[in-house]
Amino acid sequence: MNDAAVRDDVEVGEIFEDYETEDIDSYEGDSNDMIKKRRYPKYNEAEMSREYVFKVGLEFKSLGQFKDAIREHVLLNEKDIRYVKNDKVRCRVGCRGKKGKCRWMAFASKVGGSDCFRLKTLNGKDTCRRDYSDRLASSSWVSQKIVTNISKGEEMKIATVIQSIQDKYMANISVTKTYWARRKTREEVHGRDILQ
């Protein structure tokens, strides 16, 4: 009998004795082990402190959360940053200190097929001198920081707001910015009280 006749007798789905290939590797084990998804750590706002360390692979819910985390960290540690590349799907942040000689840089971009953003590059350690800057401490940011105090009924004077921000964050904020932040917070809190 020739080989063609033997092959005609073989049913579909069966492999005859002489079949050999290097293309198919058999897997000995549980099929669930074959598909292993790499798990990345998620950013948790509650963990943010002066000692917080960003790590490559850290995931953020949105680009806004990444920017807020960087801003919070920078204000806690008296640094100043600049946005090198900033659009809807990526953000590159660099240190503004030492007139461009500092090599610290962080880059986050959108993860394909999902809505989250991942920190993909983190270069160098920021060794610049401390810089009291109010550029990143916007009135909206200040408003977020004092909303709990005002909602508890505390009467916060402008000097008190400035002092509380300077105690926790290393940012000099102007009287005008503080005024607008306090006003915005009061409108938000009292607006909630009226609705209830």
Secondary structure, DSSP 8 states (H G I E B T S, - for coil): --HHHHHHHS-TT---TT---SS-----S-HHHH-------B--GGG-STT----TT-EESSHHHHHHHHHHHHHHTT--EEEEEESSSEEEEEE-GGGGT---EEEEEE-TTSS-EEEEEEES----------SS--HHHHHHHHHHHHHTT----HHHHHHHHHHHS-----HHHHHHHHHHHHHHHHHHHHH-
